[in-house]
Amino acid sequence: MNASRHIARTHRAARTTTKALAYRTRSGHIAAAVEQGQLIRTGDLLDRLGADLPDGQRSWFGRHTAKAYRAAHLGADTVKVWAQHRTTGRWIHVHVYQPTDPALYTALVSYKATRHLGQGDFMEVA
């Protein structure tokens, strides 16, 4: 089969797939690492720590984490993955981090709404 026919067939299949499968395919091995727990989203960390924050505050926590990561890595961004929003169901592009990344815990302490989670017993568990 020639290359142009193969590409056309691939495009035709991609247009008819479900939205969830399309975003999962775009994220590739990064999405697999998130599912296995090798990478986590900021919302996953907040869920593990039991922080019941509204979406707006979760978003700001993610921004604080990205800022801390950039400061530690000379302005470089971490990898992103497509994820479904927990309340709206829309597909969004979010940063993912190593579970032990210092940027996560720096953001816990620097963001006012999560500052209480970064003290004492919580830091030892995380």
ZAZA-812117 format. One record per residue: x, y, z negated of N, C-alpha, C, CB in turn; residue in three letters. Coordinates in steps of 0.001 Angstrom, whole numbers, plus 500000, padded with zeros to 6 digits. Each point is the difference from the previous one (the first is absolute). Glycine has a CB too. Example, Ala and Ser with C-alpha at 12.3 -4.5 7.8 and 13.67 -1.06 7.14 Angstrom:
// ZAZA-812117
513190494310492200499110501190500000500900501200500000498108498827498754ALA/501542502223501966500820501190499940499230501090499270501184499372502145SER/
END
This chain:
// ZAZA-812117
500852498831500000499148501169500000500901501235500000498128498761498773MET/501552502207502051500841501190500041499733500902498793500031499873502512ASN/500887501044497244499957500826498790498790500925499972502477499898499916ALA/497164500694501201498878500950500001498678499294499692501229501425501667SER/498598497364498821498777499242499696499954499628498521499964499097502350ARG/501168500526497099500070499660498577499681501221499134501715498226500514HIS/498820502919499852499743501231499246498521500375500095502366500786500431ILE/497058499107500736498584500320500178499125499081499153500482500807502328ALA/499851497927497646499235499045499193500129500324498510500348498234501765ARG/500830502159497804500219500371498596499191501240499643502309499008500086THR/497691501983500791499223501214499754498500499704499941501786501334501146HIS/497736497822499739498589499631500017499615499302498697500078499792502508ARG/500771499325496997499724499316498739500041500978498827500967497885500949ALA/499945503062499088500121500972498911498781500915499937502491499921500234ALA/496918500398500901498829500878500012498766499325499435500952501146501970ARG/498978497540498056498806499291499561500124499411498604499556499501502363THR/501538500736496956500186499425498669499302500853498936502199499016500742THR/497656500450498067499381500753498911500963501066499488498616497989499364THR/500828503027500014500821501102499514500973499518498913498133501613500543LYS/501422497519498566500869499503498931501197499250500568498017499839498485ALA/501746499322502519501090499251500616500957500927500737498490498022500220LEU/500970502999500418500856500936500726500944500736499055498203500269501721ALA/501286500219497152500857500705499061500980499045499313498171501679499645TYR/501395497118500097500887498999499399501154499690500951498061499014498707ARG/501652500888502569501025499725501003500970501154500120498395498560501229THR/501094502667498721500875501164500090500961500068498826498217501206501244ARG/501332498363497578500848500059498814500994498847499951498153501146498797SER/501532497732501837500919498877500133500564499463498710500540500924502145GLY/500781498945497800500652499382498853499883500868498742501583498868501575HIS/498166502423498576499834500856498815498708499625499278501277501888501120ILE/497652497880499619498740499582499385500146498645499319498740501298501731ALA/502029497809498871500239498693499376500766500160498693500010498914502266ALA/500961501998497706500758500233498762499119500611498923502081500301501345ALA/496965500526499032499065500571499018499116498906499427500016502204501216VAL/499481496920499630499146498909499542500747499047499071498701500187502119GLU/502595499618498107500794499104499174500495500668498718500679498817502072GLN/499138502501497815500433500712498811501446500478500045498368498655498775GLY/502284501211502365501374500479500119500040501514500135500651497835501061GLN/498284502744499464499831501448500084498646500344499394501462500167502091LEU/498446501010497265498717500394499422499650501424500416500386498458498047ILE/498316501802501965499508501357500209499884500670498637498740499334502119ARG/501178501979497877499894500715498724498708499631499282501356501891500942THR/497589497885499792498736499591499394500103498646499319498809501316501727GLY/502012497785498833500205498687499373500662500151498633500198498943502273ASP/500781501955497638500666500238498718499022500560498990502163500396501182LEU/497012500564499236499023500582499085498996498952499530500273502214501140LEU/499320496891499747499092498923499607500654499064498994498895500149502232ASP/502375499533497962500711499114499069500139500620498620501237499038501926ARG/498907502286498056500146500695498715498657500354499371502164500908500815LEU/496758498840499885498669500266499462499586501454500069500348498095498526GLY/500233502671502372499650501407500141498751500114500867502428500697499745ALA/496512499815499692498747500158500732499887501448500447498885498138498679ASP/501820502192502403500019501363500521499083500108501208502350500316499164LEU/497003500845501009499225500197501236500927500080501214498213501206498688PRO/501203498658502489500792499964501232500879501227500170498213498640501023ASP/501290502523498644500791501220500156501264499983499158497905501222500478GLY/501996498277498297501184499928499144500938498888500437498653500903498113GLN/500815498006502402500857498937500539500806500519501181498349498259499245ARG/501009502555501572500676500581501144501150500902499550497859499884501309SER/501913500921497680501067500883499507501121499199499354498317501813499640TRP/501345497087499711501054499144499450500865499446501126498527499398498044PHE/500847500211503064500756499522501156500921501077500557498127498444500531GLY/501417502800499470500832501098500479501188500234499073497983501045501053ARG/501791498856497641501108500146499043501021498880500191498448501117498353HIS/501066497680501921500892498867500206500825500196501275498370498491498801THR/500990501952502272500725500235501255501054501090499811497964499306501320ALA/501703501727497926500956501076499746501196499490499199498121501667500056LYS/501629497500498935501085499433499200500869499068500844498564500174497942ALA/500810499074502962500754499093500875500903500794500939498137498310499876TYR/501310502757500712500797500825500909501175500648499277497950500428501367ARG/501833500000497399501081500623499229501116499008499719498347501558498965ALA/501297497183500798500996498980499689500692499441501237498663499438498004ALA/500734500702503166500529499386501221500319501024501087498692497966499449HIS/501768503189500162500472501040500919498967500386501061502296499151499621LEU/496455500979499985498946500449500906499359498936500853501173502082500022GLY/499236496684499846499430498920500810498670499528499398502326499286500707ALA/496748500347500164498724499451499553500092498487499880498777501907501084ASP/500385497544498084499893498549499892499138499487501155500259500092497461THR/499588498614502662499190499432501078498520500192499689501803498305500510VAL/497386501649500540498561500157499852499283498754500493500224502483500267LYS/498568497343499238499171498882500412498571500528500180501488498296498773VAL/497780501097502149498594500336500148499225499242498940500253500423502490TRP/498907500286496756499202499371498952498593500571500043502048499642498558ALA/497007499567501010498622500457499963499763500749498696499251498065501449GLN/500152503118498643499729500825498829499045499249499088500366502134501317HIS/499868497957497387499241499171499066498539500405499871502102499644498784ARG/497537501607501476498600500417499866499332500294501335500582500925497789THR/500118499693503140499375500369501267500094498906501053500534502347499475THR/500451496780500406500184498935500978500746500426501246497940499031499145GLY/502432502246500943500758500480501152501425499468499940498576502076500113ARG/502054497795501050501385499542500062500916501208499861499369498024501470TRP/501550501916497574500922501098499745501433499478500008498243501210498647ILE/502695499662501599501420499668500040500593500388498657500144500338502529HIS/500356498707496682500515500285498660501437499505499861497670499844499066VAL/503070500812500052501368499592499710499981498770499100500812502385500236HIS/500189496759499926500167498847499118501418500013499443498290498650501310VAL/501863500798497497501261500064499266500341498632499431499584502417499441TYR/501692497404500219500406498824499233499355500121498612502230499763501288GLN/497326499152498100499361500106498680500905500621498928498654498010500615PRO/502646501899499557500920500551499005500596501339500420500515497680499313THR/498926502937501706500539501264500506499886501090498929499371499342502365ASP/501727501339497308499969501055498980499055501146500344502331499401499452PRO/497379500811501821499102501091500398498602499808499422501321500288502106ALA/498223498468497798498683499727499426499929500462498552499745498047501538LEU/501286501658497712499983500309498572500347501456499731500619497640499526TYR/500128502975501375500239501438499917498689500743500232502384499703500798THR/496835499840500156498710500623500278499022499798498845500387499638502443ALA/499666499216496901499136499786498838500235501064498939500001497545500467LEU/501248502794499325500350500971498968499771501435500479501685498382499097VAL/498528501885502189499920501374500488498571500456500302502270499686500935SER/496826499401499352498621500385500318499188500045498711500170498963502313TYR/499157502152497475499313500250498732498928498948499675500437502425500357LYS/498824497108500645498911499053499759500495498603499637498622501314501582ALA/502639498369498711500533498667499690501132500041498980499359499293502288THR/500925501860497188501132500142499077499875499061498799500231502388500718ARG/498558497412498794499806499134498837500317498529500301498252501592499202HIS/501689498013502077500309498618500381501497499723500027497908499969501330LEU/502892501066498774501447499831500113500729500048498685499825500987502202GLY/499467498846496705500627500096498695499918498673499270499432502427499904GLN/501572497300499317500023498874499059499769498641500608499224501572498359GLY/499715497781501179499714498613500334499767499781501491499033499752497740ASP/500367501223502945499692499828501422501253499849500839497936501323499667PHE/503094499428500016501232499932500787500702498663499829500239502467499779MET/499634496934499056500635498692499768499275498912500781500735500743497710GLU/497935499340502396499220499003500713500228500101501504498289500057498175VAL/501742501151502330500126500199501443501372499555500440498383501920499951ALA/
END
